[in-house]
Amino acid sequence: MAKTKQIIVIGSVVALVAVLLAQPIKGLVNKEKQTAAASESKPSNEVNLENISSMTKQGLDASLVKEISDIEGQVAKASGEDKIKLLQQLADKWDDVAKPAPQAFVYEEMAKVSPKFEYWLKAGNAYRAAYTNLQDSTLAQALNQNAIHAYEAALKANTGSLDAKTGLGAAMVSGTNNPMAGIALLREVVAADPKNLEANKTLGLFSLQSRQFDKAIERFKTVIDQKPDAESYFYLATGYENIGMKKEAVTAFQKSKELAADPSLSQFIDRKISELSK
């Protein structure tokens, strides 16, 4: 299952870069429309575990659907620690098939039963994974607001958590009218931990989106120094490509291809290298 999830992540990189470069961050480029404060975060009542689960089950293997439904039936009758254990089983099932949206709702249910920091953080992370690259903009916005709510709850439980602050910052940039407030949170994280992987990667992505390619390059260099993965090399290559550093872009694209070992991404990279080598 881990290999399947890796392919899904790598396969989404090309689409994400296209979206990043096509749609500047609201409020960063057109500052006249930027509001003075972030939109109030409220979790969506229309999008819930029941309907997300039902929607996500479509297309899954029938035997797996039955396993999930059986656990859901047990959850409905359970309480306390028994319910937590069943919900964890449910979260693991959704994780096995790389379906973060229902998994996020499951972790939020766990947090409602036992309001622990780790459950709220996991809920926020799963919501964020779910709305990233989602084509349904209405659903993406609902999941984004749920992520903000979960990260805020996580920070209340642990005010010093850099992971929760990073997640909240990223979600605020994506889902509020005051993206600079989110950027400020992310900068607080790297001020406290200059090599923080997730904060640097997130700031790097936002630098790509706002077409600050020099800054994006520096962020992804920091990430790669610690964790050289295919995704980060691809983003680094994109930064180089957009400032005309073709040789460096080709080298980074080649490294991304080598680490990904994903045929579909390899074909795309081969075309990019061919273009850049002319």
RAKAVEN-V7412 format. One record per backbone hydrogen bond with DSSP energy under -0.5 kcal/mol. NH is the residue of the N-H (numbers start at 1). CO is the residue of the C=O. Records with the same first field share a line. If there is no record, write none. Layout:
# RAKAVEN-V7412
NH: CO ; CO
This chain:
# RAKAVEN-V7412
5: 1
6: 2
7: 3
8: 4
9: 5
10: 6
11: 7
12: 8 ; 9
13: 10
14: 10
16: 12
17: 13
18: 14
19: 15
20: 16
21: 17
22: 18
23: 19
24: 22
28: 25
29: 25
31: 29
33: 30
34: 31
35: 177
42: 40
48: 46
52: 48
53: 49
54: 50
55: 51
56: 52
57: 53
58: 54 ; 55
60: 57
65: 61
66: 62
67: 63
68: 64
69: 65
70: 66
71: 67
72: 68
73: 69
74: 70
75: 71
76: 72
77: 73 ; 74
78: 74 ; 75
82: 79
83: 79
84: 80
85: 81
86: 82
87: 83
88: 84
89: 85
90: 86
91: 87
92: 88
93: 89
94: 90
95: 91
96: 92
97: 93
98: 95
99: 94
100: 98
103: 99
104: 100
105: 101
106: 102
107: 103
108: 104
109: 105
110: 106
111: 107
112: 108
113: 109
114: 110
116: 114
120: 116
121: 117
122: 118
123: 119
124: 120
125: 121
126: 122
127: 123
128: 124
129: 125
130: 126
131: 127
132: 128
134: 131
137: 135
140: 136
141: 137
142: 138
143: 139
144: 140
145: 141
146: 142
147: 143
148: 144
149: 145
150: 146
151: 147
152: 148
153: 149
154: 150
155: 151
156: 152
157: 153
158: 154
161: 158
162: 160
165: 161
166: 162
167: 163
168: 164
169: 165
170: 166
171: 167
172: 168
173: 169
174: 170
175: 171
176: 172
181: 178
182: 178
183: 179
184: 180
185: 181
186: 182
187: 183
188: 184
189: 185
190: 186
191: 187
192: 188
193: 189
196: 193
200: 196
201: 197
202: 198
203: 199
204: 200
205: 201
206: 202
207: 203
208: 204
209: 205
210: 206
211: 208
212: 207
213: 211
216: 212
217: 213
218: 214
219: 215
220: 216
221: 217
222: 218
223: 219
224: 220
225: 221
226: 222 ; 223
227: 223
229: 227
233: 229
234: 230
235: 231
236: 232
237: 233
238: 234
239: 235
240: 236
241: 237
242: 238
243: 239 ; 240
244: 241
245: 240
246: 244
249: 245
250: 246
251: 247
252: 248
253: 249
254: 250
255: 251
256: 252
257: 253
258: 254
259: 255
260: 256
261: 257
263: 261
266: 262
267: 263
268: 264
269: 265
270: 266
271: 267
272: 268
273: 269
274: 270
275: 271
276: 272
277: 273
278: 275
